[in-house]
Amino acid sequence: MKIKSSKIFNEQEGQGSAEMILLIGAIIIIVILVGNYIFQVSEGINENLKELIEKE
């Protein structure tokens, strides 16, 4: 019985570790997507300001 209990405990640790890896991966993907969006917005603002300066 004690061995079975220990095995279940180890499997639960592995499950928690796998969930943590998935969570960290999801956070990394979200950070990359938000960074890409912010970069595109700043690039658009830069182009608009460049056109405005060239008109004057």
C-alpha positions as CSV (number, residue, x, y, z in Angstrom):
1,M,0.0,0.0,0.0
2,K,2.8,2.4,0.9
3,I,4.4,2.0,-2.6
4,K,1.1,2.7,-4.3
5,S,0.6,5.8,-2.3
6,S,4.1,7.0,-3.1
7,K,3.5,6.3,-6.8
8,I,0.3,8.4,-6.8
9,F,2.1,11.2,-5.1
10,N,4.9,11.2,-7.7
11,E,2.3,11.2,-10.5
12,Q,0.6,14.2,-9.0
13,E,3.9,16.1,-8.8
14,G,4.4,15.3,-12.5
15,Q,0.9,16.5,-13.3
16,G,1.6,19.8,-11.5
17,S,4.9,20.2,-13.3
18,A,3.2,19.6,-16.7
19,E,0.5,22.1,-15.9
20,M,3.2,24.7,-14.8
21,I,5.0,24.2,-18.1
22,L,1.8,24.7,-20.1
23,L,1.0,27.8,-18.1
24,I,4.4,29.3,-18.6
25,G,4.2,28.5,-22.4
26,A,0.9,30.2,-22.6
27,I,2.2,33.3,-20.8
28,I,5.2,33.4,-23.1
29,I,2.9,33.3,-26.2
30,I,0.7,36.0,-24.8
31,V,3.7,38.3,-24.1
32,I,5.0,37.7,-27.6
33,L,1.6,38.5,-29.2
34,V,1.2,41.7,-27.1
35,G,4.7,42.8,-27.9
36,N,4.1,42.3,-31.6
37,Y,0.9,44.3,-31.4
38,I,2.6,47.2,-29.5
39,F,5.4,47.1,-32.1
40,Q,2.9,47.4,-35.0
41,V,1.1,50.3,-33.3
42,S,4.3,52.2,-32.7
43,E,5.4,51.6,-36.2
44,G,2.0,53.0,-37.5
45,I,2.4,56.0,-35.3
46,N,5.9,56.5,-36.6
47,E,4.8,56.4,-40.2
48,N,1.9,58.9,-39.5
49,L,4.3,61.3,-37.9
50,K,6.8,60.9,-40.7
51,E,4.1,61.8,-43.3
52,L,3.0,64.7,-41.2
53,I,6.5,66.1,-41.0
54,E,7.1,65.7,-44.8
55,K,3.9,67.6,-45.6
56,E,5.1,70.7,-43.7
